[in-house]
């Protein structure tokens, strides 16, 4: 049996011979395509013909996903017992292969009808001169292909065929759907469809090496995701296929394979990947080296429907090389493989160099995340052959240009510019620190940005906190812990008491006693208390809002001195300006909402051990910017001004910021 290279693009027409015999083993699931899927394929192929194939001198093609096969000898498959026939065991791709066979049978039936009508339909044989499929769990395709013709002519025939088994049911559904859809086309359009199906549609043909294991093991690996058959795996197979290398090149081949694996390991490191990969990138990757391959082949968001675009580009280049250098020239193939690999390695080495240099790391990290039009490749070209000082200067210019559009009037709650300024501010805070390992974590920042997102969090609450009735018990416990340093515990498995809490006096004691009453009232409302001996005073109503009000009065949170200012002739709250904001992980922020400053401060500093907190956020709640700290339990306008001065000074090399308020 003719075998193609271990990795190739094979048009359907190359399989239109009964010499190709495919075998679908029992370990695979049955045929499960539906009417919707085959209609989509027909529409895709017709659209491809109309917009690409008919006008491209037949140079373009519609790419199907991989057809993974391995040679297998089967006994007793013919009428002569004891003989062995060679089959290609289908490890992956049987759904597409079977659908192609059904479409060819539909075209065969429609062509027959155009000559002889529908009267002698039962005499139509299976479509000739095509590949055959033998299923371990049912007869060869030649048998059911002939039988499936009848399903389009009567409901009785459809039901009879449909009820044979689950696979036959899907055969009938797909066949009848394809028949109705293609019958609607003109004869010319059907001919065009047949042409693009046979000549313009290609499988990615993949023949695993012997070291991949048994056929069943390869199948398990495919389905477990251990073999991705993504662009990276396919390009790797193309470069490393044994036919590219002579025996004397074995050491070069082994080195390339070793470097590939080492590179993938490095790319999988969280912080390195977080630095080079933008959260705005249109594609996600299991194999991270595929990202580099996509960059080199300029795969952008417009190719989202072309899953194997990058592999196809490499394969087309490989074929051009084969045409010019000749098929029997292993040195040319090895040189081509090494050339492709050196391009990948050069890009990787450049990224690694950027990553290790702290100043370049911080600047490039910001640019890749926020500056439109700048990519890894554009930066690589701009920085090529420049001295380090020139590189930093060039990167600073890019950042300066980006930030020059930002005005202080935009640094109010809800504006994207506020988040961007806080982002670059936190990066530059880490960049200023002398320790080389003091680095902003782009990996953590981007991870939050793609997941729950970052909140623009008020430091001093903008609105009065309205306690969630479902969380009033948590609030009461927070208040007790804040004042006493201890979390209240139940006694006798039920009743909360102040016993065991550090001695309290005056207003602090009264607030904690009210909080204990509230906790016990909540327990009473949820439990039958008839058998409990509780003092009547403990069941007095303590409203959560009254309790919260007494806490805010105690901490003097209303003495923050923020007021109203006019910006462009319109009044705005000073609390909504950037000096009262930090970046906070949304998942953390929304767990306590618009809480009072002291509770929020304690939560944020504690949560730092569980979630990523930018250094600027931590500094604010530690009051690191305040020159005079006379109260740690509320954030004042004086604190905000000190924070604002640090933001301005840190960003001064890139953008001049000033207070946006109208002059009086």
N, C-alpha and C positions, 0 to 999 in steps of 0.2 A: 504494500500500500504506500502511495506517495505521502511523504511527510514534509511539511514546511519547516522553516527554521524554528528554533525554540521560541522565538518571539517575532511576530510579524503581523501585518495587516492583510487579511485575506478577504477579497470580495466574495459575495455569495456565489457568483458565477464559477469560481474555482472549486466549489463543492458540488456543482451540478453534474455529478457522475456517480453511477452506482458503485464505483470503486470505493467511495467513502461510505463506510459502514460504522455508524455510531451505536454505542451501547450505553444505556442508562441503567446503572445498578440499583438494587433495591434499597440501598442506604439513603438514596435521595428521596425527597418528597415528590409526590405526583405533580402532574401538570395543573397549574392553578391560575392561568391567565383568565381575565374576564373580558366582557364586551367593551368596557370602558378603556381598558389597556390597549386592545387591538385597534379600536377607533383612533386612539391617540397616536399610535404608531403609523397608521395609514395617513392621518392628517399631517404628521411630521414629515413623512416621506414625500407627500405631494407638495407641501410647502417648500421642502428642500429642493425638489425638482424645479419648481416654478421660479424660485428666487436665487438659486445657486447653481444647480447641476446643469440646467438647460443653457446657461449663459457663460459657463466656465471652461468650455472646451473639454469638459469631462475631467478636469483636474481635481475637483473637489469631491468629497465623499461624505456620506452619513455614517457615523461610527457607532457600532453596537458595542456593548460592554464585553469583557473578556469571555472567550470560549476556551476553557481549560481542559485539555485532553491528555491522555496517556495511552500508549499502545497496550493492548491486552489480547491474549489468545483465549478463545472460548471453544470448548469441546461440544460436539453434538448439536451444533446450531443448524446443520444442514440435514438432509434426509439420510445421508450416508453416515452411519454411526462411526465414532472413533476419529473422525477428521477434526482438525483444528482450523478455525478461521481467525484472521486478524481483525480486530475491531479497535476503534478508538473509544475508550471509555470516557464518557463526559463527566468530568469532575465538577465543573461549574459552567452554566450556560444552557442547560437543557430547555429551560422555559423559552428562551429566545430562538433556539434552534428548532424547537417544535412549532413555534408560531410561524417562522419562515416557511416551514414545510406546509402548514395549513394555508398560508397565503398563496403559495405556488399552486396548491391543489384548487383553490378558488379560481385563480386565473385560468387554470386548465379547464375547469368546468364551464366558465363563462365563454371561453373560446369555442368549446364544443357546442354550446347552446347557439352561438351565433351562426353555426353551419347547419346543425341538425335539429334545432329546437329542443324542447324538454321531454319529448315522448320517450326517448330511449335512454333516459338518464341512468337507469340501473346497469346499463352496459358499459358505462364509462369506467375505465381502469384508473388506478393511481397514476398521478402525474409521472411520466417517464423521464429517464435520464436525470434523476436527482439523487441526492444522498438518501440513505435509508437509516431508520432508527429502530433499534431493537430495545425494548424495555424488558427488564428482567421480570417485571410483574405482569406483563401483558404481551399480546402478539406483536409481530413486527409491523412497522408503519405501513407496509404494502397492503396489509389486511384491513386495518381500520381506516386508512386513507380512502380506499374504494368505498367502504361502507358509509363514511361520513357524508358523501354526496347527497344521500337521500334526505337529510335532515332539513333541507331548504324547501322541500316540495309539499310536505304535509305534516300536520301536527302529530299524527300517529307515528310517522317515521321518526320524527324528532324525539318523541317520548320513548319509543322503543330503544333508540340509540342512547338517549340520555340516561336511561335507567340501568344500563349495563354495569357501570361503576362510576365513582366520583370523577376520575380522569376523563372518561367518555363524556360526562356531563359538561365539563369545561371545553373539550374538543367541540362539542355541538354548539355551545354558546359562542365561542370565538369564530367558528366556521360560518355559522348563519349570520352573525354580525358583519363579518368581513364580506360575505357574499352580497348582502343588502347594500352595504356601503359602496362596494366597487361596481355593482350593477347600475347604480345611479350615474356613474361616470360615462362620458362618451367613449366610443371605442378608441379614439386617439388618446384620451386621458388614461384609459386602462393600459394602453401600450406604453405610455410614458411611465406609469407606475411600475409596470413589469420591468422596464429598462432600469429605472433607478433602484428597484429592489435587487435585481441581479448584478448590475454593474457598478452602481453608485453606493451600495451598502456594504460595509466591511465589518467583519469581526476582528477584534484583537485576539489573535491566535496565540495561545500560551501553552507551551509544552514543558512542564516542570522537569528539572533534572532528577536523576536517580537519588541524589542526596536529600531530596525533599521528603522521602519516605514512601510508603505505600499509597495507592490511590485513595483509599479510605482515610488515611492520615492527612493527606493533602486536603481532602474535602473538609475534614474536621477543622483543620487549621484555617481554611477559608472562612468557614462559618463562625469560628471563634474570634475572628479578626486578627489572627496571628499572621496571616498573609493578607495584606490589605488589597493587593492588586490595584493600588492607586497609581498615580503617575510616577511616584518615586520608585515603587517596586518594579514597574514596567521599564522605566529608564535604566534602572540598575541592571535588570536582566538583559536589556539591549546592549549595554556597555560591556557586561561581563560574560556574554555568551561565548562559549568555548571556541566557536568558529572564527572569532575575531583575533584569536591569539595562536601563534605557533608554539611548538613545544619549548623553544628557546625563550619565549616570552612569559613563561609560567611565573617567574618571580615578579614581573611587572603587574601581572594580573592579580597575584596575591596581595601586593602592596595596595593596589587600588581598592580591592575588597576590604582590606583592613582599614584604610583611611576612611572609606564610606561609613563603616560601623562606628569608628571613633568620632567622626563628625556628627552623626546622628545622636550619639550619647551626649555630646557637648550641647547640641541644640535642644535637647530635652531638659537641660537644667533650667529651673524655674526663672531665675533672675536674668539669665542671658536671653532666653526666649521672650520674656516680658519686655526687655529692652528693644529688641529688633522687630517685634511683631506688633503692629498697630491694632488697637481694639476696633478701629474703623475699617480694617481690611475685609474685603468681601468674602473671603474663604477661611475655613477652619481646617486644621490638619491633624491627622494622627501621626503620620511620618513628617517630622519637621523639616527634613531636607527637601521635601516637596515644595515648601515655601521658597527656597532658594531657586529651585528649578523654574517655578512659576515666574519669579522675578526676572530671571535671565531670558525667559521666553515672552516677557511682556504680557503675561496673562492678567487682564484686569476684569472688572465686574461685568463687562459686556460679553464675556465668554462663559457665563454661569451655566448655560445649557450644554456646553461642550466639556463634559467631565474630563475627557482624555485629550484636551487641547494640547497640553504641554508634551505629553508622550508623542502625540502625532507629529508635533513640530520636530522633535528629535528623530523620529522615524523617517520623516520626509528628508531630512538632512542626511541621514544614513543612506538612504536609497540613492540620493544624488551622488554621494561619494562613491557608491558601488557602481553607478553608471559610468562615472568618469575614470575610476581606478581599476575597474574590472572585478568580477566576483572571486577570482582566484588570486587575490592579492592580500594575504593576511597581514602583511606589514602595514598596508594602507589602512586596513580596518582597525588595527591596534593603534596606529597614530591618530585616527579619528576619535577613538574612544578616549585616548589620553588627552587629546585637545579639549574635548567636551568636559572631561573631569577637571582639568586644570582651570577652566573657567569657573566651575563650581567652587573649587578649592580656593581660588583667588578671592572670590566674593566672601567666602567664609572667613578667610584670614583677615580680610579687611574689617569685617564685623567684629571679629575677636579683638583686633587692635583697638577699635573704637571702644569696645566694652571695658578694656583694661585701663584705659586712660580716663581718669575721673572727670576732668573738665569736658572732654569730648562726649563722654557717656551722658552727662546731664543735659548738655545742649542738644545733642542729636536725639536723645530720648524725647525731649519736648517737641522738637521739630517734626519727628515722625508721627507724633500723636496729634498735633494741632495745626501744622502749617500745610495747607492744601497745595498740591502740586509737587511737594518735595517727597521723594521716595529714597529708598536705600540706594538705588542705582544713580539717581540724580545727584545725591550727596557724594557718592563714590567718584563720579566724574568731576565734580567741583573741587574735591579735596585732593585729587590725584597730583602727586609730585610737588606738593606744597610743604613748607616747613610747619612745625607745630604751632608757632605763634600765628602764622598766616591762616592756618586752619581754624584756630579759635576765633580769630578776628572775623573770618568769613561766616562762621556759624553765628557769632554775635550779631552780625549785620542782618542775617536772615531773621533772627528773633526780634531784633529792633524793628525791622520792617513790619513784622507780624503785629507787634504790640503798638506800633505807632497809630493804628486806627482806633485804639481804645481811649475813650475820654472818661474823666472822673464822673461825669454825669451818668455814665452807664453802669457804675459800680453799685447798683442797688439790687435788692432782693429780687430774684426771678430772672435777672439778666445773665445771659451766657458769659458775658465778659467778666462778671464777678468770679465765676468758677475758674475761668482761664487764668485770671490774675492770681487767685489763690493757689492754683496749680503751679505756675512758674515760681511763685513766691516760696512755696515749700521745697521746690527743687533747688532754688538758689540758697536757701538756708542750709541744706545739706552740703552744697558745693562750697560754701564758705568755711565749713568746719575743716580743721587742719588734718584730721585723721583720714587716711586714704580709704579706709573701709566705711567712712561715713557717707552713705549713698542713699539717694531717694530710691524707693522700691517701685519701679515702673510696673513690675509684675503684679504687685499687690494693688497698685492704683488702677491698672487696666482691668484686673480681675473684678474689682468692685464696680468699675464703670460699666462693664459688659453684663454684670449680674444684677444686683439690686440698684446700683448707681450711687452717686454721691449727692448728699443733701447740702444745701446752703443753710447751715444751722445758726440760728440766733444764739449769741452768747447770753445776753440778758434777754429774757423772754419778751416777745413783741406783744403778745396778748396774755391776759390772765389765764392761768392754767385751769382747765375744767376737768376735774378728775373723772376718769372712766369708772362708772359704777361697778363694772366687772373687775376693776383693778384696785378698788379702794382698800382692800386688805393689804395689798403690796405697798400702797402708799403709806398706810399707817405704820407698817413695819419699817419702811425707809426712814420715816420721821423719827421713830424711836431710836433706830440705829445711829442716825445722824447726831442726835442729841446726847445719847448715852454711850455710844461706842459698842453696844451689844444688840444682837438680833433677838427679839422676844421669842420665848419658847412656851409651849403649852405645858401645864402641870396636870397630872392625872390623865394625860392623854387628851385633854380637852380645853381646860380653862387657861387663858393667858393671864399672867401676873407680872408685876414689876419686880418681884423677888428675884435676886440674882443679878439685876441690872445695877450698874454703878450708882452710888448715892446721888440723888438729884435734889435741887432746891428751887424754890420760887417758880418762875414762869416755865422753866424747862420741865420741872416735875409735873406741873399741871397739864402741859401739852402731852407729855407721855402718858399720864393717867387717862386723858381723853382718848388718846389713840388706843390704849388697852381696852377701854369701854367699847370703842367702835369695833375692835377685833372680836370681842366676845359677843357683841350684838349680831355681828355677821354669822358667827357660829350658831347662835340661838336660832336665827331665822332659817338656818339650814338643817337643824337637828331637833328632835323631840327632847325638850329640856325638863319634862315633868319629874324625872327622877334625879335631876341634878340639884345640888344645894348651892345656889348662887345668890349672893347679896343683891337685893333689889336695886341698890345704887349702880351695880355693874351693868344693869340692863337699861339704864337711862339712855335716851336717844342722844347720840353724838353725831351731828351731821358732818359728812366728809368735807363739804365746802367751808363750814365754820372752822373745822380743824385746820384746813389748809390755810385759811385766812389768818388764823392765829400764828401759824408758822411763818408766813410771809411778813407779818408784822414784827415777829421776833427777830428775823434776820434782816429787817429793814430793806427788803429787796426793792421797795418803791423809791428808795433814795438814790436812784441811778442817775438822776439829773438829765436824762435824755429828753429832748423836746421836739419841736417842729422847726423846719427851715424851708425857705423857698429855693427851689431849683428851677431855673428857667421861668420864673414867675409863678410856679405851682408849689403848693405846700407838700413837703414830704417828711415822713418820720425819720429822725436821726437814727433810730434803732434799725432802720432798713438800709443803712449805708454799710459799706464793707467793713468798717471798723468794729462792727458788732456781729461779724460772721466768721465762721470757720468751715472747713470741709469735714464732713462726718459721714461715715458709712451709713447708708440709709437703713440697713438692717438693724444697726445699733440705735440710731436716732429714733426710729419709730417704735422702739420697745418702751420708751418712756415719754416721747412726745415733748410738749412745751412745758417741761418741768421747771421748778425753781432752780436757780443757779447752783446752790450748794449740793443738791441731790444730783443734778446733772454733772457737776464737776467730779463728784466722787465716782459716779458711774463710768464716766469717760476714762478716768485714770485707772480704774479697775479693769475696764474692758480692754485696755491696751494689751493685756496678756493673751487675749482671745481673738481680737480682730486688729487689722492694721489701722493705726492712727497716725496721720501725718505729723511731722515734728512741729509745725506751726500751730496745729490744733492743740497739741499737748502743751506747748508753751503758753498759750492763752489761758488755759484752765489752771496752769501753775502760776499764773500772773508773772511770767518771766520778763515782761516788758515794763511793768509798773515800777516806777522809781520809788514811790512811797506806798507801802502796803499797810493800810490801817483797817482793812476789813477783807477777809478771805471769803466771805459768804455772799457777796454780791459784786456784780460787774458794773462799774461806774463809767461815766463819760470820760473821766480822767484816765482810767485804764484803757478805754477805747482810743483816746488820742495817742497814748504811748504806743499802742499796737499799730495804729495808722502811720506813725512816724517811722516805725521799723519797716513796714511794707514799702513806704515811699523810698527810704534809703536803700533798701535791698534791690529794688527795681530801677533805681535811678540810672544805672548804665544803659538801660533799654528804653525807658519811657518816663517822662516827667509827669508826675501826678500831683494834683492839688485838690483842696477841698472844693466841691462843686457848688457850694451854697452861694446864693446871690449876696453881693456886698450890700451892707445896710448903709 
